[in-house]
Amino acid sequence: KKCSYKYCINDRLTASCTGDVKNGLVFCGANAYKMDSILPVSEIFSQFVRDAESVYKEDV
């Protein structure tokens, strides 16, 4: 369904999904202002693994 309104929520959500965060609608949590960077998921998980490995090595 195509919106006839000046501001269409569907258009804004679609823009965000395709990477257009300037014109899209992006949701965030209450603590988003604390973030200083946006990282790829692969980098975040790599950091999780490194942290877990360092804790495991300390316990062994």
C-alpha distance matrix in Angstrom:
0.0 3.8 6.5 9.4 11.9 14.6 14.1 10.8 11.7 9.3 10.8 14.2 14.1 13.3 16.1 18.4 17.9 18.9 21.9 21.0 22.4 23.4 19.9 18.2 18.5 21.3 22.8 26.5 29.2 32.0 34.4 32.3 34.6 37.4 36.0 37.7 35.9 32.8 34.1 32.7 32.6 35.3 37.6 37.1 37.9 40.9 42.2 41.8 43.9 46.5 46.9 47.2 49.7 51.8 51.9 52.8 55.6 57.0 57.2 59.0
3.8 0.0 3.8 6.5 9.1 11.5 11.4 8.5 10.6 8.6 9.0 12.5 13.4 12.5 14.6 17.4 17.5 18.0 20.7 19.3 20.8 21.2 17.5 16.5 17.3 20.5 22.4 26.2 29.1 31.7 34.0 31.7 33.6 36.7 35.2 36.7 34.9 32.1 33.7 32.5 32.8 35.6 37.6 37.2 38.4 41.3 42.4 42.3 44.5 46.9 47.3 47.9 50.4 52.3 52.6 53.7 56.3 57.7 58.1 59.9
6.5 3.8 0.0 3.8 5.5 8.2 8.2 5.8 8.4 7.9 8.4 11.3 12.8 12.9 14.5 17.0 17.9 18.8 20.9 19.0 19.9 19.9 16.2 15.3 15.7 19.1 20.9 24.6 27.5 29.7 32.2 30.1 31.8 35.0 33.9 35.4 34.0 31.4 33.4 32.7 33.0 36.1 37.8 37.2 38.7 41.5 42.4 42.3 44.7 47.0 47.1 47.9 50.6 52.2 52.4 53.7 56.4 57.5 58.0 60.0
9.4 6.5 3.8 0.0 3.8 6.7 8.4 7.6 11.0 11.3 11.1 13.6 15.8 16.0 17.0 19.7 21.0 21.6 23.4 21.1 21.9 21.4 17.6 17.4 17.9 21.6 23.4 27.1 29.9 31.8 34.4 32.3 33.6 37.0 36.1 37.5 36.3 33.9 36.1 35.6 36.2 39.2 40.8 40.2 41.9 44.7 45.4 45.5 48.0 50.1 50.2 51.1 53.8 55.3 55.5 57.0 59.6 60.6 61.2 63.3
11.9 9.1 5.5 3.8 0.0 3.8 5.4 6.0 9.3 10.8 10.6 12.2 14.8 15.7 16.3 18.6 20.4 21.2 22.6 19.9 20.2 19.4 15.7 15.7 15.8 19.5 21.2 24.8 27.5 29.1 31.7 29.7 30.8 34.3 33.6 35.0 34.2 32.1 34.5 34.4 35.1 38.3 39.6 38.8 40.7 43.6 43.9 44.1 46.8 48.8 48.7 49.7 52.5 53.8 54.0 55.6 58.2 59.0 59.7 62.0
14.6 11.5 8.2 6.7 3.8 0.0 3.8 6.4 9.9 11.8 10.5 11.4 14.6 15.5 15.2 17.5 19.9 20.4 21.2 18.1 18.3 16.9 13.3 14.1 14.6 18.4 20.5 23.9 26.8 28.2 30.6 28.3 29.1 32.7 31.9 33.1 32.3 30.5 33.1 33.2 34.3 37.5 38.5 37.9 40.1 42.7 42.9 43.4 46.2 47.9 47.8 49.1 51.8 53.0 53.3 55.1 57.5 58.3 59.2 61.5
14.1 11.4 8.2 8.4 5.4 3.8 0.0 3.8 6.4 9.0 8.0 8.1 11.2 12.7 12.5 14.3 16.8 17.7 18.4 15.5 15.3 14.3 10.8 10.9 11.0 14.7 16.7 20.2 23.1 24.6 27.0 24.7 25.7 29.2 28.5 29.8 29.0 27.1 29.8 29.9 30.8 34.2 35.1 34.3 36.5 39.2 39.4 39.7 42.5 44.3 44.1 45.4 48.2 49.3 49.5 51.4 53.8 54.6 55.4 57.7
10.8 8.5 5.8 7.6 6.0 6.4 3.8 0.0 3.8 5.4 5.3 6.5 8.8 10.1 10.8 12.8 14.6 15.8 17.1 14.8 15.0 14.9 11.3 10.3 10.3 13.9 15.8 19.5 22.5 24.5 26.9 24.7 26.2 29.5 28.5 30.0 28.8 26.5 28.8 28.5 29.1 32.4 33.7 33.0 34.8 37.6 38.1 38.2 40.9 42.9 42.8 43.9 46.6 48.0 48.2 49.8 52.4 53.3 53.9 56.1
11.7 10.6 8.4 11.0 9.3 9.9 6.4 3.8 0.0 3.8 5.5 5.1 6.1 8.5 9.8 10.7 12.4 14.4 15.5 13.8 13.4 14.1 11.0 8.8 7.8 11.0 12.5 16.2 19.1 21.3 23.8 21.7 23.5 26.7 25.7 27.5 26.3 23.9 26.1 25.9 26.2 29.6 30.9 29.9 31.6 34.6 35.0 34.9 37.6 39.7 39.5 40.5 43.3 44.7 44.7 46.4 49.0 49.8 50.4 52.7
9.3 8.6 7.9 11.3 10.8 11.8 9.0 5.4 3.8 0.0 3.8 5.4 5.2 6.1 8.5 10.0 10.6 12.4 14.4 13.3 13.8 15.0 11.9 9.4 9.2 12.1 13.8 17.6 20.6 23.3 25.5 23.2 25.4 28.2 26.9 28.5 26.9 24.1 25.9 25.1 25.2 28.4 30.1 29.3 30.8 33.7 34.5 34.4 36.8 39.1 39.2 40.0 42.6 44.3 44.5 45.8 48.5 49.6 50.1 52.1
10.8 9.0 8.4 11.1 10.6 10.5 8.0 5.3 5.5 3.8 0.0 3.8 5.6 5.1 6.1 8.8 10.0 10.7 12.5 10.8 11.8 12.5 9.1 7.6 8.9 12.1 14.7 18.4 21.8 24.4 26.2 23.5 25.3 28.2 26.6 27.8 26.1 23.4 25.3 24.5 25.2 28.2 29.8 29.4 31.1 33.8 34.6 34.9 37.3 39.3 39.7 40.7 43.2 44.7 45.2 46.7 49.1 50.2 51.0 53.0
14.2 12.5 11.3 13.6 12.2 11.4 8.1 6.5 5.1 5.4 3.8 0.0 3.8 5.4 5.1 6.4 8.8 10.1 10.8 8.8 8.8 9.6 6.5 4.2 5.1 8.6 11.4 15.0 18.4 20.9 22.6 19.9 21.5 24.5 23.0 24.3 22.8 20.3 22.5 22.2 23.0 26.3 27.4 26.9 28.9 31.5 32.0 32.4 35.0 36.9 37.0 38.2 40.8 42.1 42.5 44.2 46.6 47.6 48.5 50.6
14.1 13.4 12.8 15.8 14.8 14.6 11.2 8.8 6.1 5.2 5.6 3.8 0.0 3.8 5.4 5.2 6.3 8.8 10.0 9.4 9.3 11.4 9.2 5.8 5.4 7.5 9.7 13.4 16.7 19.7 21.4 18.8 21.0 23.7 22.0 23.6 21.8 19.0 20.7 20.1 20.4 23.7 25.1 24.4 26.1 28.9 29.6 29.6 32.2 34.3 34.4 35.4 38.0 39.5 39.8 41.3 43.8 44.9 45.6 47.7
13.3 12.5 12.9 16.0 15.7 15.5 12.7 10.1 8.5 6.1 5.1 5.4 3.8 0.0 3.8 5.4 5.1 6.4 8.8 8.5 10.0 12.1 9.8 7.1 8.5 10.3 13.0 16.4 19.8 22.9 24.3 21.4 23.6 26.1 24.0 25.2 23.0 19.9 21.2 20.0 20.5 23.4 25.2 25.0 26.5 29.1 30.2 30.4 32.6 34.8 35.3 36.2 38.6 40.3 40.9 42.2 44.5 45.9 46.7 48.5
16.1 14.6 14.5 17.0 16.3 15.2 12.5 10.8 9.8 8.5 6.1 5.1 5.4 3.8 0.0 3.8 5.5 5.3 6.4 5.0 6.9 8.6 6.5 4.7 7.5 9.5 12.9 16.0 19.7 22.5 23.5 20.3 22.1 24.6 22.4 23.2 21.0 18.1 19.8 19.0 20.2 23.0 24.4 24.4 26.3 28.6 29.5 30.2 32.5 34.3 34.9 36.2 38.4 39.9 40.7 42.2 44.4 45.7 46.8 48.6
18.4 17.4 17.0 19.7 18.6 17.5 14.3 12.8 10.7 10.0 8.8 6.4 5.2 5.4 3.8 0.0 3.8 5.4 5.1 5.0 5.1 8.2 7.5 4.4 5.9 6.4 9.7 12.5 16.2 19.2 20.0 16.8 18.8 21.2 18.9 19.9 17.7 14.8 16.5 15.9 17.0 20.0 21.2 21.0 23.0 25.4 26.1 26.7 29.2 30.9 31.3 32.7 35.0 36.4 37.1 38.7 40.9 42.1 43.1 45.1
17.9 17.5 17.9 21.0 20.4 19.9 16.8 14.6 12.4 10.6 10.0 8.8 6.3 5.1 5.5 3.8 0.0 3.8 5.5 7.3 8.4 11.7 11.0 8.1 9.1 9.0 11.6 14.2 17.6 21.0 21.7 18.6 21.1 23.0 20.5 21.5 18.9 15.6 16.4 15.0 15.5 18.4 20.2 20.1 21.5 24.1 25.2 25.6 27.7 29.8 30.5 31.5 33.7 35.4 36.2 37.4 39.7 41.1 42.0 43.7
18.9 18.0 18.8 21.6 21.2 20.4 17.7 15.8 14.4 12.4 10.7 10.1 8.8 6.4 5.3 5.4 3.8 0.0 3.8 5.8 8.4 11.2 10.7 8.9 11.2 11.6 14.6 17.0 20.6 23.8 24.2 20.9 22.9 24.8 22.0 22.4 19.6 16.3 17.0 15.4 16.6 19.0 20.7 21.2 22.8 24.9 26.3 27.1 29.0 30.8 31.9 33.0 34.9 36.7 37.8 39.0 40.9 42.6 43.7 45.3
21.9 20.7 20.9 23.4 22.6 21.2 18.4 17.1 15.5 14.4 12.5 10.8 10.0 8.8 6.4 5.1 5.5 3.8 0.0 3.8 5.7 8.7 9.4 8.1 10.5 10.2 13.4 15.3 18.9 21.9 21.8 18.3 20.0 21.8 18.9 19.0 16.2 13.1 14.3 13.3 15.1 17.6 18.7 19.3 21.4 23.2 24.2 25.4 27.5 29.0 29.9 31.4 33.3 34.7 36.0 37.5 39.3 40.7 42.1 43.7
21.0 19.3 19.0 21.1 19.9 18.1 15.5 14.8 13.8 13.3 10.8 8.8 9.4 8.5 5.0 5.0 7.3 5.8 3.8 0.0 3.8 5.5 5.9 5.7 8.9 9.7 13.4 15.6 19.4 22.0 22.2 18.7 19.9 22.2 19.6 19.7 17.4 14.9 16.7 16.4 18.4 21.0 21.8 22.2 24.6 26.4 27.1 28.4 30.7 32.0 32.7 34.4 36.4 37.6 38.8 40.5 42.3 43.5 45.0 46.8
22.4 20.8 19.9 21.9 20.2 18.3 15.3 15.0 13.4 13.8 11.8 8.8 9.3 10.0 6.9 5.1 8.4 8.4 5.7 3.8 0.0 3.8 5.5 4.7 6.8 6.8 10.5 12.4 16.1 18.4 18.7 15.1 16.2 18.7 16.4 16.7 14.9 12.7 15.2 15.6 17.5 20.5 20.8 20.8 23.5 25.4 25.6 26.8 29.5 30.6 31.0 32.8 35.1 36.0 36.9 38.9 40.8 41.7 43.2 45.2
23.4 21.2 19.9 21.4 19.4 16.9 14.3 14.9 14.1 15.0 12.5 9.6 11.4 12.1 8.6 8.2 11.7 11.2 8.7 5.5 3.8 0.0 3.8 5.7 8.2 9.2 12.8 14.6 18.2 20.0 20.3 16.8 17.1 20.0 18.0 17.9 16.6 15.1 17.9 18.7 21.0 23.8 23.8 23.9 26.8 28.6 28.5 29.9 32.7 33.6 33.9 35.9 38.1 38.8 39.8 42.0 43.7 44.5 46.1 48.3
19.9 17.5 16.2 17.6 15.7 13.3 10.8 11.3 11.0 11.9 9.1 6.5 9.2 9.8 6.5 7.5 11.0 10.7 9.4 5.9 5.5 3.8 0.0 3.8 6.9 9.4 13.0 15.6 19.3 21.2 22.2 18.9 19.6 22.6 20.9 21.2 19.8 18.0 20.7 21.1 22.9 25.9 26.3 26.2 28.9 30.9 31.1 32.2 34.9 36.1 36.4 38.2 40.5 41.5 42.3 44.3 46.2 47.1 48.5 50.6
18.2 16.5 15.3 17.4 15.7 14.1 10.9 10.3 8.8 9.4 7.6 4.2 5.8 7.1 4.7 4.4 8.1 8.9 8.1 5.7 4.7 5.7 3.8 0.0 3.8 6.3 9.9 13.0 16.7 19.0 20.2 17.1 18.4 21.3 19.6 20.5 19.0 16.7 19.1 19.2 20.6 23.7 24.5 24.1 26.5 28.8 29.1 29.8 32.5 34.1 34.2 35.8 38.3 39.4 40.0 41.8 44.0 44.9 46.1 48.2
18.5 17.3 15.7 17.9 15.8 14.6 11.0 10.3 7.8 9.2 8.9 5.1 5.4 8.5 7.5 5.9 9.1 11.2 10.5 8.9 6.8 8.2 6.9 3.8 0.0 3.8 6.7 10.1 13.6 15.9 17.6 14.8 16.5 19.5 18.2 19.8 18.7 16.5 19.1 19.4 20.3 23.8 24.4 23.4 25.8 28.5 28.5 28.8 31.7 33.4 33.2 34.5 37.3 38.3 38.6 40.6 42.9 43.6 44.6 46.9
21.3 20.5 19.1 21.6 19.5 18.4 14.7 13.9 11.0 12.1 12.1 8.6 7.5 10.3 9.5 6.4 9.0 11.6 10.2 9.7 6.8 9.2 9.4 6.3 3.8 0.0 3.8 6.7 10.4 13.1 14.3 11.4 13.5 16.3 14.8 16.6 15.5 13.3 15.9 16.5 17.1 20.7 21.2 20.0 22.4 25.1 24.9 25.2 28.2 29.8 29.5 30.9 33.7 34.7 34.9 36.9 39.2 39.9 40.9 43.2
22.8 22.4 20.9 23.4 21.2 20.5 16.7 15.8 12.5 13.8 14.7 11.4 9.7 13.0 12.9 9.7 11.6 14.6 13.4 13.4 10.5 12.8 13.0 9.9 6.7 3.8 0.0 3.8 7.1 10.0 11.7 9.6 12.2 14.8 14.0 16.6 15.9 13.9 16.4 17.2 17.1 20.9 21.3 19.4 21.7 24.7 24.2 24.0 27.2 28.9 28.2 29.4 32.5 33.4 33.2 35.2 37.8 38.2 39.0 41.5
26.5 26.2 24.6 27.1 24.8 23.9 20.2 19.5 16.2 17.6 18.4 15.0 13.4 16.4 16.0 12.5 14.2 17.0 15.3 15.6 12.4 14.6 15.6 13.0 10.1 6.7 3.8 0.0 3.8 6.8 8.0 6.1 9.2 11.3 10.8 13.8 13.6 12.1 14.7 16.1 16.0 19.7 19.6 17.3 19.8 22.7 21.7 21.5 24.9 26.4 25.3 26.7 29.9 30.5 30.2 32.5 35.0 35.2 36.0 38.7
29.2 29.1 27.5 29.9 27.5 26.8 23.1 22.5 19.1 20.6 21.8 18.4 16.7 19.8 19.7 16.2 17.6 20.6 18.9 19.4 16.1 18.2 19.3 16.7 13.6 10.4 7.1 3.8 0.0 3.8 5.5 5.5 8.7 10.3 10.8 14.3 14.8 13.9 16.2 17.8 17.2 20.9 20.5 17.7 20.0 23.0 21.5 20.9 24.5 25.9 24.3 25.5 28.9 29.4 28.7 31.1 33.7 33.6 34.2 37.1
32.0 31.7 29.7 31.8 29.1 28.2 24.6 24.5 21.3 23.3 24.4 20.9 19.7 22.9 22.5 19.2 21.0 23.8 21.9 22.0 18.4 20.0 21.2 19.0 15.9 13.1 10.0 6.8 3.8 0.0 3.8 5.7 7.6 9.2 11.0 14.5 16.0 15.9 18.4 20.6 20.2 23.7 22.9 20.0 22.5 25.2 23.3 22.7 26.5 27.5 25.5 27.0 30.4 30.4 29.5 32.2 34.8 34.2 34.9 38.0
34.4 34.0 32.2 34.4 31.7 30.6 27.0 26.9 23.8 25.5 26.2 22.6 21.4 24.3 23.5 20.0 21.7 24.2 21.8 22.2 18.7 20.3 22.2 20.2 17.6 14.3 11.7 8.0 5.5 3.8 0.0 3.8 5.4 5.7 7.7 11.4 13.1 13.6 16.1 18.6 18.5 21.7 20.4 17.5 20.2 22.6 20.4 20.1 23.9 24.5 22.5 24.3 27.6 27.3 26.6 29.5 31.8 31.2 32.1 35.3
32.3 31.7 30.1 32.3 29.7 28.3 24.7 24.7 21.7 23.2 23.5 19.9 18.8 21.4 20.3 16.8 18.6 20.9 18.3 18.7 15.1 16.8 18.9 17.1 14.8 11.4 9.6 6.1 5.5 5.7 3.8 0.0 3.8 5.3 5.6 9.0 10.3 10.4 13.3 15.9 16.3 19.7 18.4 16.0 19.0 21.3 19.5 19.7 23.4 24.0 22.6 24.5 27.6 27.5 27.4 30.1 32.3 32.0 33.2 36.1
34.6 33.6 31.8 33.6 30.8 29.1 25.7 26.2 23.5 25.4 25.3 21.5 21.0 23.6 22.1 18.8 21.1 22.9 20.0 19.9 16.2 17.1 19.6 18.4 16.5 13.5 12.2 9.2 8.7 7.6 5.4 3.8 0.0 3.8 5.5 8.0 10.3 11.7 14.9 18.0 19.0 22.1 20.3 18.2 21.5 23.4 21.2 21.9 25.6 25.7 24.2 26.6 29.5 29.0 28.9 32.0 33.8 33.3 34.8 37.8
37.4 36.7 35.0 37.0 34.3 32.7 29.2 29.5 26.7 28.2 28.2 24.5 23.7 26.1 24.6 21.2 23.0 24.8 21.8 22.2 18.7 20.0 22.6 21.3 19.5 16.3 14.8 11.3 10.3 9.2 5.7 5.3 3.8 0.0 3.8 6.5 9.4 11.3 13.9 17.3 18.0 20.8 18.6 16.3 19.6 21.2 18.6 19.3 23.0 22.8 21.0 23.6 26.4 25.6 25.6 28.8 30.5 29.8 31.4 34.5
36.0 35.2 33.9 36.1 33.6 31.9 28.5 28.5 25.7 26.9 26.6 23.0 22.0 24.0 22.4 18.9 20.5 22.0 18.9 19.6 16.4 18.0 20.9 19.6 18.2 14.8 14.0 10.8 10.8 11.0 7.7 5.6 5.5 3.8 0.0 3.8 5.7 7.6 10.2 13.7 14.8 17.4 15.3 13.3 16.8 18.3 16.0 17.2 20.7 20.6 19.4 22.0 24.7 24.2 24.6 27.5 29.2 28.9 30.6 33.4
37.7 36.7 35.4 37.5 35.0 33.1 29.8 30.0 27.5 28.5 27.8 24.3 23.6 25.2 23.2 19.9 21.5 22.4 19.0 19.7 16.7 17.9 21.2 20.5 19.8 16.6 16.6 13.8 14.3 14.5 11.4 9.0 8.0 6.5 3.8 0.0 3.8 7.2 9.8 13.6 15.5 17.6 15.0 13.9 17.7 18.4 16.2 18.1 21.3 20.7 19.9 22.9 25.1 24.4 25.3 28.4 29.5 29.4 31.5 34.1
35.9 34.9 34.0 36.3 34.2 32.3 29.0 28.8 26.3 26.9 26.1 22.8 21.8 23.0 21.0 17.7 18.9 19.6 16.2 17.4 14.9 16.6 19.8 19.0 18.7 15.5 15.9 13.6 14.8 16.0 13.1 10.3 10.3 9.4 5.7 3.8 0.0 3.8 6.3 10.0 12.3 14.4 11.9 11.4 15.2 15.9 14.4 16.5 19.5 19.2 19.0 21.9 23.9 23.6 24.9 27.6 28.7 29.1 31.2 33.5
32.8 32.1 31.4 33.9 32.1 30.5 27.1 26.5 23.9 24.1 23.4 20.3 19.0 19.9 18.1 14.8 15.6 16.3 13.1 14.9 12.7 15.1 18.0 16.7 16.5 13.3 13.9 12.1 13.9 15.9 13.6 10.4 11.7 11.3 7.6 7.2 3.8 0.0 3.8 6.9 9.3 11.8 10.2 9.8 13.4 14.6 13.8 15.6 18.5 18.8 19.0 21.4 23.5 23.9 25.1 27.4 28.8 29.6 31.4 33.6
34.1 33.7 33.4 36.1 34.5 33.1 29.8 28.8 26.1 25.9 25.3 22.5 20.7 21.2 19.8 16.5 16.4 17.0 14.3 16.7 15.2 17.9 20.7 19.1 19.1 15.9 16.4 14.7 16.2 18.4 16.1 13.3 14.9 13.9 10.2 9.8 6.3 3.8 0.0 3.8 6.4 8.2 6.4 6.7 10.1 11.1 10.8 12.9 15.3 15.7 16.4 18.8 20.5 21.2 22.7 24.7 26.0 27.1 29.0 30.8
32.7 32.5 32.7 35.6 34.4 33.2 29.9 28.5 25.9 25.1 24.5 22.2 20.1 20.0 19.0 15.9 15.0 15.4 13.3 16.4 15.6 18.7 21.1 19.2 19.4 16.5 17.2 16.1 17.8 20.6 18.6 15.9 18.0 17.3 13.7 13.6 10.0 6.9 3.8 0.0 3.8 5.4 5.4 6.6 8.9 10.1 11.1 12.8 14.6 15.7 17.0 18.8 20.3 21.6 23.2 24.7 26.1 27.7 29.3 30.8
32.6 32.8 33.0 36.2 35.1 34.3 30.8 29.1 26.2 25.2 25.2 23.0 20.4 20.5 20.2 17.0 15.5 16.6 15.1 18.4 17.5 21.0 22.9 20.6 20.3 17.1 17.1 16.0 17.2 20.2 18.5 16.3 19.0 18.0 14.8 15.5 12.3 9.3 6.4 3.8 0.0 3.8 5.4 5.1 6.2 8.6 9.9 10.6 12.4 14.3 15.4 16.5 18.3 20.1 21.2 22.4 24.3 26.0 27.2 28.7
35.3 35.6 36.1 39.2 38.3 37.5 34.2 32.4 29.6 28.4 28.2 26.3 23.7 23.4 23.0 20.0 18.4 19.0 17.6 21.0 20.5 23.8 25.9 23.7 23.8 20.7 20.9 19.7 20.9 23.7 21.7 19.7 22.1 20.8 17.4 17.6 14.4 11.8 8.2 5.4 3.8 0.0 3.8 5.5 5.3 6.1 8.7 9.9 10.6 12.3 14.3 15.3 16.4 18.4 20.1 20.9 22.4 24.5 25.9 26.9
37.6 37.6 37.8 40.8 39.6 38.5 35.1 33.7 30.9 30.1 29.8 27.4 25.1 25.2 24.4 21.2 20.2 20.7 18.7 21.8 20.8 23.8 26.3 24.5 24.4 21.2 21.3 19.6 20.5 22.9 20.4 18.4 20.3 18.6 15.3 15.0 11.9 10.2 6.4 5.4 5.4 3.8 0.0 3.8 5.5 5.0 6.3 8.7 9.9 10.5 12.3 14.2 15.3 16.6 18.5 19.8 21.0 22.8 24.6 25.9
37.1 37.2 37.2 40.2 38.8 37.9 34.3 33.0 29.9 29.3 29.4 26.9 24.4 25.0 24.4 21.0 20.1 21.2 19.3 22.2 20.8 23.9 26.2 24.1 23.4 20.0 19.4 17.3 17.7 20.0 17.5 16.0 18.2 16.3 13.3 13.9 11.4 9.8 6.7 6.6 5.1 5.5 3.8 0.0 3.8 5.5 5.2 6.4 8.8 10.0 10.7 12.4 14.3 15.5 16.8 18.4 20.1 21.4 22.9 24.7
37.9 38.4 38.7 41.9 40.7 40.1 36.5 34.8 31.6 30.8 31.1 28.9 26.1 26.5 26.3 23.0 21.5 22.8 21.4 24.6 23.5 26.8 28.9 26.5 25.8 22.4 21.7 19.8 20.0 22.5 20.2 19.0 21.5 19.6 16.8 17.7 15.2 13.4 10.1 8.9 6.2 5.3 5.5 3.8 0.0 3.8 5.3 4.9 6.2 8.6 9.7 10.4 12.2 14.2 15.3 16.2 18.2 20.0 21.1 22.5
40.9 41.3 41.5 44.7 43.6 42.7 39.2 37.6 34.6 33.7 33.8 31.5 28.9 29.1 28.6 25.4 24.1 24.9 23.2 26.4 25.4 28.6 30.9 28.8 28.5 25.1 24.7 22.7 23.0 25.2 22.6 21.3 23.4 21.2 18.3 18.4 15.9 14.6 11.1 10.1 8.6 6.1 5.0 5.5 3.8 0.0 3.8 5.4 5.1 6.2 8.6 9.8 10.5 12.3 14.3 15.2 16.4 18.5 20.1 21.1
42.2 42.4 42.4 45.4 43.9 42.9 39.4 38.1 35.0 34.5 34.6 32.0 29.6 30.2 29.5 26.1 25.2 26.3 24.2 27.1 25.6 28.5 31.1 29.1 28.5 24.9 24.2 21.7 21.5 23.3 20.4 19.5 21.2 18.6 16.0 16.2 14.4 13.8 10.8 11.1 9.9 8.7 6.3 5.2 5.3 3.8 0.0 3.8 5.4 5.1 6.1 8.5 9.8 10.6 12.3 14.1 15.3 16.7 18.5 20.1
41.8 42.3 42.3 45.5 44.1 43.4 39.7 38.2 34.9 34.4 34.9 32.4 29.6 30.4 30.2 26.7 25.6 27.1 25.4 28.4 26.8 29.9 32.2 29.8 28.8 25.2 24.0 21.5 20.9 22.7 20.1 19.7 21.9 19.3 17.2 18.1 16.5 15.6 12.9 12.8 10.6 9.9 8.7 6.4 4.9 5.4 3.8 0.0 3.8 5.5 5.2 6.1 8.5 10.0 10.7 12.1 14.2 15.5 16.7 18.5
43.9 44.5 44.7 48.0 46.8 46.2 42.5 40.9 37.6 36.8 37.3 35.0 32.2 32.6 32.5 29.2 27.7 29.0 27.5 30.7 29.5 32.7 34.9 32.5 31.7 28.2 27.2 24.9 24.5 26.5 23.9 23.4 25.6 23.0 20.7 21.3 19.5 18.5 15.3 14.6 12.4 10.6 9.9 8.8 6.2 5.1 5.4 3.8 0.0 3.8 5.4 5.1 6.0 8.5 9.9 10.3 12.1 14.2 15.3 16.4
46.5 46.9 47.0 50.1 48.8 47.9 44.3 42.9 39.7 39.1 39.3 36.9 34.3 34.8 34.3 30.9 29.8 30.8 29.0 32.0 30.6 33.6 36.1 34.1 33.4 29.8 28.9 26.4 25.9 27.5 24.5 24.0 25.7 22.8 20.6 20.7 19.2 18.8 15.7 15.7 14.3 12.3 10.5 10.0 8.6 6.2 5.1 5.5 3.8 0.0 3.8 5.5 5.1 6.2 8.7 9.8 10.5 12.4 14.4 15.5
46.9 47.3 47.1 50.2 48.7 47.8 44.1 42.8 39.5 39.2 39.7 37.0 34.4 35.3 34.9 31.3 30.5 31.9 29.9 32.7 31.0 33.9 36.4 34.2 33.2 29.5 28.2 25.3 24.3 25.5 22.5 22.6 24.2 21.0 19.4 19.9 19.0 19.0 16.4 17.0 15.4 14.3 12.3 10.7 9.7 8.6 6.1 5.2 5.4 3.8 0.0 3.8 5.5 5.2 6.3 8.6 10.0 10.8 12.6 14.6
47.2 47.9 47.9 51.1 49.7 49.1 45.4 43.9 40.5 40.0 40.7 38.2 35.4 36.2 36.2 32.7 31.5 33.0 31.4 34.4 32.8 35.9 38.2 35.8 34.5 30.9 29.4 26.7 25.5 27.0 24.3 24.5 26.6 23.6 22.0 22.9 21.9 21.4 18.8 18.8 16.5 15.3 14.2 12.4 10.4 9.8 8.5 6.1 5.1 5.5 3.8 0.0 3.8 5.5 5.2 6.1 8.6 9.9 10.7 12.4
49.7 50.4 50.6 53.8 52.5 51.8 48.2 46.6 43.3 42.6 43.2 40.8 38.0 38.6 38.4 35.0 33.7 34.9 33.3 36.4 35.1 38.1 40.5 38.3 37.3 33.7 32.5 29.9 28.9 30.4 27.6 27.6 29.5 26.4 24.7 25.1 23.9 23.5 20.5 20.3 18.3 16.4 15.3 14.3 12.2 10.5 9.8 8.5 6.0 5.1 5.5 3.8 0.0 3.8 5.4 5.0 6.1 8.6 9.9 10.6
51.8 52.3 52.2 55.3 53.8 53.0 49.3 48.0 44.7 44.3 44.7 42.1 39.5 40.3 39.9 36.4 35.4 36.7 34.7 37.6 36.0 38.8 41.5 39.4 38.3 34.7 33.4 30.5 29.4 30.4 27.3 27.5 29.0 25.6 24.2 24.4 23.6 23.9 21.2 21.6 20.1 18.4 16.6 15.5 14.2 12.3 10.6 10.0 8.5 6.2 5.2 5.5 3.8 0.0 3.8 5.4 5.1 6.3 8.8 10.2
51.9 52.6 52.4 55.5 54.0 53.3 49.5 48.2 44.7 44.5 45.2 42.5 39.8 40.9 40.7 37.1 36.2 37.8 36.0 38.8 36.9 39.8 42.3 40.0 38.6 34.9 33.2 30.2 28.7 29.5 26.6 27.4 28.9 25.6 24.6 25.3 24.9 25.1 22.7 23.2 21.2 20.1 18.5 16.8 15.3 14.3 12.3 10.7 9.9 8.7 6.3 5.2 5.4 3.8 0.0 3.8 5.5 5.2 6.4 8.9
52.8 53.7 53.7 57.0 55.6 55.1 51.4 49.8 46.4 45.8 46.7 44.2 41.3 42.2 42.2 38.7 37.4 39.0 37.5 40.5 38.9 42.0 44.3 41.8 40.6 36.9 35.2 32.5 31.1 32.2 29.5 30.1 32.0 28.8 27.5 28.4 27.6 27.4 24.7 24.7 22.4 20.9 19.8 18.4 16.2 15.2 14.1 12.1 10.3 9.8 8.6 6.1 5.0 5.4 3.8 0.0 3.8 5.4 5.2 6.4
55.6 56.3 56.4 59.6 58.2 57.5 53.8 52.4 49.0 48.5 49.1 46.6 43.8 44.5 44.4 40.9 39.7 40.9 39.3 42.3 40.8 43.7 46.2 44.0 42.9 39.2 37.8 35.0 33.7 34.8 31.8 32.3 33.8 30.5 29.2 29.5 28.7 28.8 26.0 26.1 24.3 22.4 21.0 20.1 18.2 16.4 15.3 14.2 12.1 10.5 10.0 8.6 6.1 5.1 5.5 3.8 0.0 3.8 5.5 5.4
57.0 57.7 57.5 60.6 59.0 58.3 54.6 53.3 49.8 49.6 50.2 47.6 44.9 45.9 45.7 42.1 41.1 42.6 40.7 43.5 41.7 44.5 47.1 44.9 43.6 39.9 38.2 35.2 33.6 34.2 31.2 32.0 33.3 29.8 28.9 29.4 29.1 29.6 27.1 27.7 26.0 24.5 22.8 21.4 20.0 18.5 16.7 15.5 14.2 12.4 10.8 9.9 8.6 6.3 5.2 5.4 3.8 0.0 3.8 5.7
57.2 58.1 58.0 61.2 59.7 59.2 55.4 53.9 50.4 50.1 51.0 48.5 45.6 46.7 46.8 43.1 42.0 43.7 42.1 45.0 43.2 46.1 48.5 46.1 44.6 40.9 39.0 36.0 34.2 34.9 32.1 33.2 34.8 31.4 30.6 31.5 31.2 31.4 29.0 29.3 27.2 25.9 24.6 22.9 21.1 20.1 18.5 16.7 15.3 14.4 12.6 10.7 9.9 8.8 6.4 5.2 5.5 3.8 0.0 3.8
59.0 59.9 60.0 63.3 62.0 61.5 57.7 56.1 52.7 52.1 53.0 50.6 47.7 48.5 48.6 45.1 43.7 45.3 43.7 46.8 45.2 48.3 50.6 48.2 46.9 43.2 41.5 38.7 37.1 38.0 35.3 36.1 37.8 34.5 33.4 34.1 33.5 33.6 30.8 30.8 28.7 26.9 25.9 24.7 22.5 21.1 20.1 18.5 16.4 15.5 14.6 12.4 10.6 10.2 8.9 6.4 5.4 5.7 3.8 0.0
